[in-house]
Amino acid sequence: RNPVWRVLGMEAEGEKKGRRRRCSAVGKDVAADLNGRIPLYKSDWLTTDGRHCRRSGVFKIASASLFSYISSILPAIVIGNILDDQTDGQLGLPEVLISTGGMGVVWALVGGQPLCIIGVTMPVAIFTSVCYKLAEALDAPFLPWLGWVCIFSGLMHIALAIFGAVHFVNKTTAFSCEIFGFFISVTYIWDALVALLDPIITGKDLDFDGTYPPGTNDTVAYDELYKTQQRGSAFTNLALAGGTYVLCMAFHRAQRWRLFTPGVRVLLADYAAALSLGVLTALSYIPVVDDAIGDKRLDVPDDNGLNPSFDRSWPVDLSAGAEDPAAELIVESASNATAAALEEPLVLEAWQIAASILPALMLTALFFFDHNVSSKLAQDPKFHLQKPSAYHWDFSVLGLEVLLVGLFGVPPGNGLIPQAPLHTRALATVELQERASGSGHKETFHSVVETRWSNLIQSTAVLCSVFALPAIAVIPQGCLDGVFLFLGMAGFDGNELWERMWLMITQPSLRARELRFMGADTRYSRVQLYTAIQLAFVVLVFVLAKLPYIAVAFPLLIAVLIPCRIYWLPRLFTPAELDALDPPEPPPDSAREPEPMSPRAEPARPSPWPDGAAEGGGL
């Protein structure tokens, strides 16, 4: 009935269900996902709209690739520095880049839904740091023990996918997705503000701990001068962060401007992050600003190339009785008093391998929720994607990747929030519609370029960044924190929890009455209660994720959101209220019928792009 559907090679829902029934009971969902995506594999590479390869689509791929690279590489640098500090140099930036880039390349080639961006996340950094402390408590060599955690977790991923447990993602409604997306955005903003304000407010890292220059007589005066310089550097980075954030948000919303031509506004919106980062980095090299910054630029290793953080081979010996590959590193970093006790390297024992099953369960619980929510947000119905999802196949591919990274001693990665949905947005044509009440604009999306190229390009660029670390080191720390602020704030776009939170303190007469959850059947007091429950969960997850040792259990609290939505919320709200606040979605593994385009989806004026494409709206 639908020519586009037939051209894309998609099957009707009844045919798909019949094929599923003919599949074997074990692995039928994985097979169904493959049946839905394999016919489209060629179009993922050769077309930008499912039928043709248009130049406007190629421009979208270029801008989305650059934005995704920036939004992946900058958090990877921060996470690499965190892991280097938390694991005493056993994991660092090289391992994070290898994991993020390598897993992304594999995902772009064989993943079912290539729009989902893969990488090492902040929750994974928290989990890995806790695993390091557990390995120390068990006297187990860290990298081999972490390898077994990843192997067991990868096998659990594959088993869950084969036996159809990923169907449970259907229970993950907007209630859970909004909480988790809000938590990730808050984490980005919190980490950026702590890095910017801590030296100013608490004086952290301002004390001089180096060697005094020759001829220094008054060491007290020198310490005070050093503190003054470091505090000035902190204020300079705060100004750079503010400038980067403001410029990113301004370019991000360039389509609302009246300046320039539509084509220029589209370019500014598409390359918002890259332009802002480039402009503020260039300004940081003005002599006065450069002197004020001092050494507060990105801290990256001096070595280039595919070298681990310390002298070891990439494959890790995981056999029982294997010695700790970091034994020499531990002895070198230990004090003289304890060096003698560390001469005997730690040896991996069988009971320690068995003990790694428990953290593997925690990692599986984290990825089951984190990755599938990331994938759902990247395929949100608001984007009107034409190609079907592949949750079961994707989770099995993720399991295989987690297993492989364990063999090489690098941290595991999964779907990134907010990078994954922002990647889809960058590939979409965005139009602004004024709200009926005149209280602002809302975005509508159509014509998403469903391709594998943007994910492959950005992942390859991240992987190759290990050869260009000196170039990355020119970026000031403040610009990095400014991009973090931008990612956090941009992650709130489209999150109804964010909208409802502001409605709670908005003047009643100015509330947007046409918002979906402000229906006639829903009293505003019920909207407030629902919002307060979600915000309470955000606070609980955030606090738990910041507690040492206990942080390893924070995935369980995230998983609890699903049964809370199923069994607890219906006791507090009527079915009509829940339908308004948390509307049901169609099953994600069913074929999506393309929605007809509304008249507003057509461009109101000639397009600035060569092929007559509508006005775009990436990042």
C-alpha positions in Angstrom: 0.0 0.0 0.0 2.9 2.3 0.6 5.4 2.7 -2.3 8.2 4.0 -0.1 7.7 1.1 2.3 8.1 -1.4 -0.6 11.1 0.5 -2.0 12.9 0.3 1.3 12.3 -3.5 1.3 10.2 -3.5 4.5 7.6 -6.1 5.1 4.0 -5.7 6.3 3.3 -6.3 9.9 1.4 -9.5 9.3 4.2 -10.9 7.2 6.7 -10.0 9.8 4.7 -11.8 12.6 4.3 -14.8 10.4 8.0 -15.0 9.8 8.6 -14.7 13.5 6.4 -17.6 14.2 8.4 -19.7 11.8 11.6 -18.9 13.6 12.8 -21.1 16.3 11.9 -20.2 19.9 15.4 -19.3 20.9 16.8 -16.4 19.0 13.6 -15.6 17.1 13.7 -12.0 18.0 17.3 -11.6 16.9 16.4 -13.3 13.6 13.4 -11.1 13.1 15.6 -8.0 13.7 18.0 -9.2 11.0 15.2 -10.0 8.6 14.0 -6.4 9.0 17.4 -4.7 8.7 19.5 -6.8 6.2 17.4 -5.7 3.2 18.1 -2.1 4.2 21.8 -2.5 4.7 22.7 -1.3 1.2 20.5 1.7 1.4 22.2 2.6 4.8 25.3 3.2 2.8 24.2 4.3 -0.7 21.2 6.6 0.0 20.3 9.5 2.2 16.5 9.2 2.0 16.1 5.5 1.4 16.0 5.9 -2.4 18.5 8.5 -3.5 21.7 10.0 -2.5 21.3 13.8 -2.4 23.9 16.4 -1.8 21.8 18.0 0.9 21.9 14.7 2.7 25.7 14.5 2.3 26.0 18.0 3.9 23.9 16.7 6.8 26.2 13.7 7.2 29.2 16.0 7.3 27.8 18.3 9.9 26.5 15.4 12.0 29.8 13.6 11.9 31.7 16.7 13.1 29.3 17.4 15.9 29.2 13.8 17.0 33.1 13.7 17.0 33.3 16.8 19.2 30.6 15.5 21.6 32.4 12.2 21.8 36.1 13.2 22.0 35.7 15.9 24.7 33.9 13.7 27.3 36.4 10.9 26.4 39.3 13.2 27.4 37.6 13.9 30.8 36.7 10.3 31.4 40.3 9.2 30.4 41.8 11.6 33.0 39.3 10.4 35.6 40.2 6.8 35.0 43.9 7.6 35.0 43.6 9.1 38.4 41.2 6.5 39.9 43.1 3.5 38.6 46.6 4.8 39.3 47.5 5.0 35.7 46.4 1.5 34.6 43.6 2.9 32.4 43.7 6.3 30.8 42.9 8.3 27.7 44.4 5.8 25.2 42.2 3.0 26.4 39.1 5.3 26.4 39.8 6.4 22.8 40.4 2.9 21.6 37.2 1.6 23.3 35.0 4.5 22.1 36.4 4.6 18.5 36.7 0.8 18.1 33.3 0.0 19.4 31.8 2.8 17.3 33.4 1.5 14.1 32.1 -2.1 14.8 28.7 -0.7 15.6 28.5 1.4 12.4 29.4 -1.7 10.4 27.2 -4.4 11.9 24.8 -2.7 14.4 21.1 -2.8 13.6 20.4 0.9 14.3 23.4 2.9 13.3 22.1 6.2 14.7 23.0 5.2 18.2 26.4 6.7 19.2 28.6 4.3 21.2 31.3 5.3 23.7 32.6 5.1 27.3 30.1 7.0 29.5 30.4 8.7 32.9 28.4 5.9 34.6 30.9 3.4 33.1 33.8 5.5 34.6 32.1 5.4 38.0 31.6 1.6 37.6 35.2 1.0 36.5 36.6 3.1 39.4 34.6 1.0 41.8 35.8 -2.2 40.2 39.4 -1.0 40.8 38.7 -0.6 44.5 37.0 -4.0 44.6 40.0 -5.6 42.9 42.3 -4.0 45.5 40.1 -5.4 48.3 40.2 -8.9 46.7 44.0 -8.7 46.0 43.2 -9.4 42.4 45.1 -7.9 39.4 42.9 -5.2 38.1 43.1 -5.5 34.3 42.6 -9.3 34.2 39.8 -9.1 36.7 38.1 -6.3 34.8 38.5 -8.5 31.7 36.5 -11.3 33.2 33.9 -8.8 34.4 33.5 -7.8 30.7 33.5 -11.4 29.4 30.8 -12.5 31.8 28.8 -9.4 31.2 29.1 -9.8 27.4 27.8 -13.4 27.6 24.9 -12.1 29.7 24.1 -9.5 27.0 24.1 -12.1 24.3 21.9 -14.5 26.4 19.4 -11.8 27.2 19.1 -10.9 23.5 18.8 -14.6 22.3 16.1 -15.4 24.9 14.1 -12.3 24.1 14.6 -10.5 27.4 15.1 -7.2 25.5 11.3 -7.2 25.0 11.4 -5.8 28.5 12.5 -2.5 26.9 8.9 -2.1 25.9 8.2 -1.5 29.5 10.6 1.4 29.5 8.2 4.3 29.1 8.8 8.0 29.0 8.7 8.0 32.8 12.0 6.2 33.0 13.6 7.7 29.9 12.9 11.2 31.1 14.4 10.5 34.5 17.6 8.9 33.1 18.1 11.5 30.4 17.6 14.2 33.1 20.2 12.5 35.3 22.8 12.3 32.5 22.3 16.0 31.7 22.6 17.0 35.3 25.8 14.9 35.6 27.3 16.8 32.7 26.4 20.2 34.1 27.5 19.2 37.6 30.9 18.0 36.6 31.5 21.1 34.5 30.5 23.5 37.3 32.6 21.6 39.9 35.7 21.8 37.6 35.1 25.5 37.1 34.1 26.7 40.5 36.0 24.4 42.9 39.4 26.2 42.5 37.6 29.6 43.0 35.4 28.7 46.0 37.4 26.1 47.9 40.9 26.9 46.6 41.4 23.3 45.5 44.7 22.7 43.5 45.9 26.2 44.2 48.8 25.3 46.5 52.3 25.1 45.1 53.7 21.6 45.3 56.7 21.8 42.9 60.3 22.8 43.2 61.1 26.5 43.8 63.1 28.3 41.1 66.8 28.8 41.9 67.4 32.0 43.9 63.9 32.0 45.6 64.4 33.4 49.1 60.9 34.3 50.2 59.0 31.0 49.7 55.9 32.4 51.4 55.6 35.3 49.0 56.2 32.9 46.1 53.4 30.6 47.3 51.0 33.6 47.5 52.0 34.7 44.0 51.5 31.2 42.7 48.0 31.1 44.3 47.1 34.4 42.7 48.2 33.2 39.3 46.2 29.9 39.6 43.1 31.8 40.8 43.4 34.1 37.8 43.7 31.1 35.6 40.6 29.6 37.1 38.6 32.9 36.5 39.9 33.0 32.9 38.7 29.4 32.3 35.4 30.3 33.8 35.0 33.2 31.3 36.0 30.9 28.4 33.5 28.3 29.6 30.7 30.9 29.7 31.7 32.2 26.3 31.8 28.7 24.8 28.4 27.8 26.2 26.7 31.1 25.2 28.1 30.9 21.7 27.1 27.2 21.3 23.5 27.9 22.4 23.3 31.0 20.2 24.5 29.1 17.1 22.4 26.1 18.1 19.3 28.3 17.8 20.5 30.2 14.8 17.4 29.2 12.8 15.3 31.5 15.0 17.4 34.5 14.0 16.5 37.1 11.4 20.1 37.8 10.5 21.8 36.5 7.4 20.2 34.2 4.8 18.5 30.9 5.6 21.5 28.9 4.2 23.9 30.8 6.6 21.6 30.2 9.5 21.5 26.5 8.7 25.3 26.3 8.6 25.7 28.1 11.9 23.2 25.7 13.5 24.8 22.6 12.0 28.3 23.5 13.1 27.5 25.2 16.4 29.8 23.2 18.6 32.7 23.2 16.2 32.5 26.9 15.5 32.2 27.9 19.2 35.1 25.7 20.2 37.3 27.0 17.4 36.5 30.7 18.1 37.1 30.5 21.9 40.2 28.4 21.5 41.6 31.0 19.0 40.7 33.8 21.5 42.6 31.9 24.2 45.8 32.5 22.4 45.6 36.3 22.6 48.9 36.9 24.6 47.1 38.4 27.7 44.6 35.5 27.8 47.2 32.9 27.1 49.3 34.2 30.0 46.3 34.1 32.3 45.4 30.6 31.4 48.9 29.3 32.1 48.9 25.5 31.9 45.2 25.0 32.2 44.7 23.4 28.8 43.6 19.8 28.2 45.8 17.3 29.9 46.6 14.5 27.4 49.5 12.0 27.2 52.7 13.1 25.5 53.0 9.9 23.5 51.2 9.4 20.2 50.1 6.2 18.7 48.3 3.0 19.7 50.2 2.6 23.0 48.6 1.7 26.3 48.8 4.0 29.4 51.8 1.9 30.7 54.2 -0.6 29.2 52.1 -3.7 28.5 50.7 -5.6 25.5 47.2 -4.9 24.4 45.9 -8.4 24.8 45.6 -9.2 28.6 46.4 -12.7 29.9 43.1 -13.8 31.6 44.1 -17.3 32.5 44.1 -18.4 36.2 47.5 -17.9 37.6 48.3 -14.9 35.3 50.4 -12.2 36.9 49.4 -8.6 37.1 50.6 -6.8 34.0 50.8 -3.6 36.0 53.1 -5.0 38.7 56.0 -2.8 37.8 53.8 0.3 37.5 52.4 -0.4 41.0 55.9 -0.8 42.5 57.1 2.4 40.8 54.2 4.5 42.1 54.4 3.1 45.6 56.4 4.7 48.4 59.7 3.2 49.5 58.1 1.8 52.7 55.6 -0.3 50.8 57.6 -1.1 47.7 59.1 -4.2 49.3 55.7 -5.6 50.0 54.8 -5.2 46.4 57.7 -7.1 44.9 55.6 -10.2 44.5 53.1 -9.4 41.7 49.4 -10.2 42.2 48.2 -13.4 40.6 44.7 -14.0 39.2 43.1 -16.9 41.1 40.0 -19.0 40.1 37.9 -17.8 43.0 38.6 -14.2 41.9 37.3 -15.0 38.5 34.1 -16.4 40.0 33.7 -13.3 42.1 33.7 -11.1 39.0 30.3 -12.5 38.1 28.6 -10.1 40.6 30.0 -6.9 39.1 29.3 -8.4 35.7 25.6 -8.5 36.7 25.7 -4.9 37.7 27.3 -3.9 34.4 24.7 -5.9 32.5 21.9 -4.2 34.5 23.5 -0.7 33.7 23.9 -1.4 30.0 20.4 -3.1 29.7 18.8 0.2 30.8 21.4 2.8 29.7 21.9 1.4 26.2 18.3 0.6 25.4 17.2 4.0 26.7 19.9 5.7 24.6 18.7 3.7 21.6 15.0 4.5 22.3 15.8 8.2 22.5 17.7 8.1 19.2 14.6 6.5 17.6 12.0 8.7 19.3 8.8 8.8 17.4 9.2 12.6 17.1 11.9 12.0 14.6 9.6 10.0 12.3 12.2 7.4 11.3 11.2 5.2 8.3 13.5 2.2 9.1 12.7 -0.4 11.8 14.5 -0.8 15.1 16.6 -3.9 16.0 16.9 -3.9 19.8 17.6 -7.6 20.2 20.3 -7.8 17.5 21.8 -4.5 18.8 22.0 -5.8 22.3 23.7 -9.0 21.2 26.2 -6.9 19.1 26.9 -4.8 22.2 27.5 -8.0 24.2 30.0 -9.2 21.7 31.8 -5.8 21.8 31.9 -5.8 25.6 33.4 -9.3 25.6 36.1 -8.2 23.1 37.1 -5.1 25.0 37.6 -7.3 28.1 40.3 -9.2 26.2 42.3 -6.0 25.5 42.0 -4.4 28.9 40.0 -1.3 27.9 36.8 0.0 29.6 33.5 -1.0 28.0 31.2 1.4 26.2 27.5 1.6 25.3 24.9 4.0 23.9 25.7 7.7 24.8 23.1 10.1 26.2 22.6 12.9 25.1 24.9 12.3 22.1 22.7 9.6 20.5 19.5 11.6 20.3 21.5 14.7 19.4 23.1 12.8 16.6 19.7 11.9 15.2 18.6 15.5 15.5 21.7 16.6 13.6 20.7 14.4 10.7 17.1 15.7 10.7 15.4 18.6 9.0 14.1 20.8 11.8 11.3 23.3 11.6 10.1 25.7 14.3 6.4 26.0 14.9 5.0 28.7 17.2 2.9 27.5 20.0 -0.8 28.3 19.9 -0.6 30.3 23.1 2.3 32.3 21.7 4.5 31.1 24.6 7.4 30.0 22.5 8.3 27.6 19.7 8.4 23.9 19.4 10.6 21.8 17.1 9.2 19.4 14.5 11.5 16.9 12.7 11.3 15.1 9.4 13.5 13.7 6.6 16.2 12.2 8.9 19.2 10.9 7.0 19.2 7.3 8.2 22.8 6.4 7.4 25.8 4.5 8.7 28.3 7.0 7.4 28.1 9.7 10.1 28.6 7.1 12.9 31.5 5.5 11.0 33.2 8.8 10.3 33.0 10.1 13.8 34.1 6.8 15.4 37.1 6.5 13.0 38.0 10.1 13.9 37.9 9.3 17.6 40.1 6.2 17.0 42.6 8.2 15.0 42.7 10.9 17.7 45.4 8.8 19.5 47.7 10.0 16.8 46.8 13.7 17.2 46.9 14.2 21.0 49.1 17.4 20.8 46.5 19.0 18.6 43.8 18.3 21.1 46.0 19.7 23.9 45.6 23.3 22.5 42.0 23.5 23.8 41.6 25.3 27.1 40.0 23.4 30.0 37.4 26.1 30.2 36.2 25.5 26.6 35.8 21.8 27.4 33.7 22.7 30.4 31.6 25.0 28.3 30.9 22.2 25.8 29.9 20.0 28.7 27.4 22.7 29.8 26.1 22.9 26.3 25.7 19.1 26.1 23.9 19.0 29.4 21.5 21.9 28.5 20.9 20.5 25.0 20.0 17.2 26.5 17.0 18.9 28.2 15.5 19.7 24.8 12.4 17.6 24.3 12.5 16.2 27.9 9.0 16.8 29.3 10.3 16.5 32.8 12.4 19.7 32.2 9.3 21.5 30.8 7.1 20.4 33.7 9.7 21.4 36.2 9.7 25.0 35.0 5.9 25.0 34.8 5.9 24.4 38.6 7.3 27.9 39.1 5.6 29.6 36.2 2.9 32.2 36.6 -0.4 30.3 36.2 -1.8 32.6 33.6 1.3 32.1 31.4 1.4 28.3 31.4 1.3 26.8 27.9 -2.1 25.2 27.8 -1.5 23.4 24.6 1.2 21.1 26.1 0.2 17.5 25.8 0.1 16.7 29.5 -2.1 19.8 30.2 -5.3 18.1 29.0 -8.8 18.6 30.4 -8.6 15.2 32.3 -5.4 16.1 34.1 -5.5 18.5 37.1 -2.4 20.6 37.4 -1.9 19.3 41.0 -1.5 15.8 39.5 1.1 17.1 37.1 3.0 18.6 40.0 2.9 15.3 41.9 4.1 13.3 38.9 6.9 15.8 38.3 8.0 15.8 42.0 8.2 12.0 41.9 10.4 12.0 38.9 12.7 14.7 40.3 13.0 12.7 43.6 14.2 9.7 41.5 16.8 12.0 39.7 18.2 13.1 43.1 18.3 9.6 44.4 20.2 8.2 41.4 22.5 11.2 41.3 23.4 10.9 45.0 23.9 7.2 44.8 26.2 7.5 41.8 28.5 9.9 43.8 28.9 7.6 46.8 32.1 5.5 46.9 31.7 1.7 46.7 27.9 2.0 46.9 28.0 3.7 43.4 28.4 0.2 41.8 24.7 -0.5 42.8 23.3 2.6 41.2 22.2 0.7 38.0 19.8 -1.3 40.3 18.0 1.9 41.3 17.7 2.8 37.6 16.3 -0.6 36.9 13.8 -0.2 39.7 12.2 2.6 37.7 10.4 0.2 35.5 8.5 -1.8 38.1 7.7 1.5 39.9 6.0 2.7 36.8 4.1 -0.6 36.3 3.0 -1.3 39.8 3.3 1.8 42.0 2.2 4.7 39.8 -1.2 3.2 38.9 -2.0 3.4 42.7 -1.4 7.1 42.7 -2.8 8.2 39.3 -5.9 7.2 37.3 -5.4 5.6 33.9 -6.5 8.8 32.1 -3.9 10.8 34.0 -1.1 8.3 33.2 -2.1 8.3 29.5 -1.7 12.0 29.5 1.5 12.2 31.5 3.2 9.0 30.3 1.4 7.9 27.0 2.0 4.4 25.8 4.2 3.9 22.7 3.9 1.4 19.9 6.2 -1.7 20.4 9.7 -0.7 19.3 10.3 -3.9 17.5 7.3 -3.6 15.2 7.7 -2.1 11.8 7.1 1.7 11.7 4.8 2.9 9.1 6.0 6.3 7.9 3.6 9.1 8.9 2.3 11.4 6.1 4.0 14.7 6.0 1.9 17.7 7.1 1.7 20.7 4.9 4.0 22.5 7.3 6.7 20.0 6.6 7.2 21.5 3.2 9.6 24.4 3.0 7.9 27.8 2.9 10.6 29.3 0.7 13.3 28.1 -1.8 15.9 26.0 -0.2 19.5 27.2 0.1 20.7 23.7 -0.6 21.5 22.5 -4.1 18.9 19.6 -4.3 16.0 21.6 -3.0 16.2 20.3 0.5 14.2 21.9 3.2 15.8 24.2 5.7 17.9 22.0 8.1 18.4 22.1 11.8 21.3 20.0 12.9 23.7 21.1 15.6 
